[in-house]
Amino acid sequence: MIWSRKKHSQITIPVAGIRCNHCESSIKLVLGKISGVGRVKIRLRKYVIIEYDPEKEIDQFELTTAIENAGYPVIIYK
């Protein structure tokens, strides 16, 4: 039997205001509701790393809107 690992793509989004485990749980909850999103890793006070299924159409705007609607501002670099 050959084991295959499903490949994932990932996106890193800088987010302000992530200070505790409650913040982390809130963000994971809203992102987990988006189709195609897999694992979500959070680095407190810095950013969110979202792994997703590359075969699904993931919209970065949808991801950032979900995070912002949960009360955490996404940092946009110009």
C-alpha positions in Angstrom: 0.0 0.0 0.0 1.3 3.4 -0.9 0.6 6.3 1.5 0.0 9.6 -0.1 0.0 12.9 1.6 -2.6 15.4 0.4 -0.8 18.5 -0.5 -1.9 21.8 0.9 -1.3 25.4 0.0 -0.9 28.0 2.6 -1.3 31.7 3.1 0.0 33.9 5.9 -2.0 36.9 7.0 -0.6 39.5 9.5 -3.2 40.2 12.2 -3.2 42.6 15.1 -4.7 42.1 18.5 -4.2 38.3 18.9 -3.2 38.3 22.6 -4.5 35.1 24.2 -5.9 31.6 23.7 -9.5 33.0 23.5 -8.4 35.2 20.5 -6.8 32.2 18.9 -10.0 30.1 19.4 -12.2 32.8 17.9 -10.1 33.1 14.8 -9.9 29.3 14.3 -13.7 29.0 14.7 -14.5 31.6 12.0 -11.9 30.3 9.6 -13.0 26.7 10.2 -16.4 27.5 8.7 -14.9 28.4 5.3 -15.0 25.5 2.8 -11.5 24.3 1.9 -9.7 25.6 5.0 -7.7 23.0 6.7 -5.3 23.6 9.5 -5.0 27.1 11.1 -1.9 28.0 13.0 -1.6 31.2 15.0 1.5 33.1 16.2 0.3 35.3 19.0 0.6 39.0 18.3 1.8 38.4 14.8 0.0 36.4 12.1 -2.3 33.6 11.1 -1.1 30.7 8.8 -4.0 29.1 7.0 -3.5 25.7 5.2 -6.1 25.0 2.5 -6.9 22.6 -0.2 -5.4 23.9 -3.4 -8.2 22.3 -5.4 -10.8 24.5 -3.7 -11.2 28.1 -4.7 -10.1 30.0 -1.6 -10.7 33.8 -1.7 -8.2 35.8 0.3 -10.8 38.5 0.7 -13.2 36.0 2.4 -10.5 34.9 4.8 -9.5 38.4 5.8 -13.1 39.5 6.1 -13.9 36.6 8.4 -10.9 37.5 10.6 -11.9 41.1 10.7 -15.6 40.3 11.5 -14.3 38.3 14.5 -12.8 41.5 15.8 -9.2 41.2 14.7 -7.8 43.8 12.2 -5.8 42.5 9.3 -2.6 44.4 8.7 -2.1 45.6 5.1 1.4 46.5 4.0 1.7 49.0 1.2 
